[in-house]
Amino acid sequence: MNLKRQAQPRALISLVPMIDVMLILLVFFMVTSTYLNLDMIPALRPDTDSVSTTVSAQPEGSIIIRIGADGHAVLRGQQLDADAVTDHLTTEIAHEPLTQVLILPSGAAPMQALISVMDSAALAGVQRLRVLRLEASQ
């Protein structure tokens, strides 16, 4: 009488845990990375006729829009709603097309308020828009 031991099944090497770890690392690095130079992607393609005029033209000034913790936009000391921001930026852009618009949200400002101001600037035809972030000094 011969007794044979049952052969143990070989352990399968699963790739699922490694793929899970790689996806977690990918998401982590995407979320924590910062993009400092967003001007490397041109928003408008310059015309071939007006290349010399657009290169030499410098913006006259900047407009700073502050967003408070309550979500209201403040421009030159006046609290404005989204329509008023659009109207004001439209008149400024009509006067000087290369005016730079700087948006300075407070740390407690709701994200929707920032998006609303950015939408208002886009509707007004702003070409140079930046969002500033102040960091605490250590």
C-alpha atoms as one frame of an Amber mdcrd trajectory, in Angstrom:
protein
   0.000   0.000   0.000   1.475   3.247  -1.150   0.351   6.450   0.436   1.001
   9.594  -1.487   0.878  12.979  -0.012  -1.258  15.442  -1.839   0.863  18.032
  -3.580   0.393  21.475  -2.092  -0.779  24.069  -4.585   1.826  26.631  -5.470
   1.216  30.081  -4.135   0.067  32.466  -6.823   1.802  35.797  -6.985  -0.869
  38.428  -7.339  -0.141  41.773  -8.952  -3.247  43.461  -7.545  -1.595  44.751
  -4.330   1.320  46.196  -6.309  -1.065  47.933  -8.719  -3.032  49.330  -5.772
   0.134  50.750  -4.215   1.214  52.297  -7.523  -2.178  53.976  -8.002  -2.068
  55.355  -4.462   1.421  56.744  -5.091   0.311  58.245  -8.407  -2.632  60.018
  -6.788  -0.443  61.182  -3.908   2.160  62.752  -6.185  -0.482  64.331  -8.407
  -2.197  65.955  -5.431   0.955  67.188  -3.719   2.714  68.567  -6.771   2.625
  72.267  -7.610   2.859  73.958 -10.956   4.699  77.222 -10.614   4.872  78.391
 -14.204   1.431  78.227 -15.781   2.421  80.728 -18.481   4.264  78.017 -20.393
   0.919  77.025 -21.962  -0.209  79.889 -24.192  -3.889  80.713 -23.873  -4.002
  82.607 -27.186  -2.151  81.973 -30.391  -0.486  85.231 -31.510  -1.294  86.479
 -34.990   1.587  86.500 -37.429   0.778  90.105 -38.412   0.753  91.520 -34.916
   3.699  89.646 -33.384   5.833  92.773 -33.183   3.066  94.794 -31.521   2.125
  92.144 -28.956   5.715  91.459 -27.940   6.505  95.107 -27.267   3.196  95.910
 -25.569   3.341  95.864 -21.790   0.314  95.892 -19.532  -0.554  99.236 -18.036
  -1.436  97.941 -14.616  -2.962  95.321 -12.435  -6.300  94.880 -10.764  -6.369
  93.075  -7.434  -9.609  91.381  -6.428  -9.695  90.148  -2.853 -12.069  87.439
  -1.733 -12.985  87.591   1.929 -13.848  84.755   4.270 -17.531  85.488   3.646
 -17.036  84.835  -0.081 -17.613  88.398  -1.286 -15.263  89.927  -3.839 -13.720
  93.282  -2.893 -12.315  95.530  -5.594 -10.680  98.822  -4.582 -12.480  98.787
  -1.249 -15.934  98.103  -2.688 -17.754  94.851  -2.145 -19.084  93.577  -5.482
 -21.263  90.728  -6.665 -20.412  88.561  -9.694 -22.269  90.752 -12.217 -20.604
  93.921 -10.938 -17.179  92.254 -11.139 -17.879  91.254 -14.754 -19.037  94.783
 -15.658 -16.045  96.439 -14.002 -13.540  94.071 -15.613 -15.195  94.509 -19.019
 -14.719  98.278 -18.866 -11.119  97.918 -17.664 -10.263  95.389 -20.382 -11.895
  97.587 -23.039  -9.617 100.433 -21.915  -6.428  98.329 -21.624  -6.627  94.752
 -23.026  -3.414  93.564 -21.351  -4.455  94.470 -17.825  -3.413  91.773 -15.399
  -6.088  90.599 -12.959  -4.826  89.205  -9.655  -7.221  87.287  -7.413  -6.262
  87.078  -3.753  -8.562  84.752  -1.800  -8.305  84.588   1.962  -7.508  81.239
   3.517 -11.087  80.839   4.706 -12.734  81.893   1.429 -15.055  79.313  -0.094
 -13.832  77.680  -3.279 -17.086  78.546  -5.056 -16.391  82.260  -4.553 -12.999
  81.876  -6.247 -14.545  79.975  -9.158 -17.269  82.629  -9.522 -14.702  85.444
  -9.723 -12.649  83.461 -12.241 -15.794  82.897 -14.341 -16.574  86.612 -14.196
 -13.054  87.407 -15.389 -13.368  84.921 -18.241 -16.700  86.431 -19.293 -15.113
  89.882 -19.260 -12.390  88.704 -21.655  -9.439  88.831 -19.272  -6.332  87.340
 -20.885  -3.925  87.649 -17.961  -5.403  86.139 -14.818  -3.491  84.926 -11.783
  -4.564  83.510  -8.453  -2.262  84.479  -5.594  -1.671  82.477  -2.451  -0.123
  84.034   0.612   1.876  81.794   2.876   2.660  82.490   6.488   6.270  83.409
   7.185   8.113  81.157   9.599
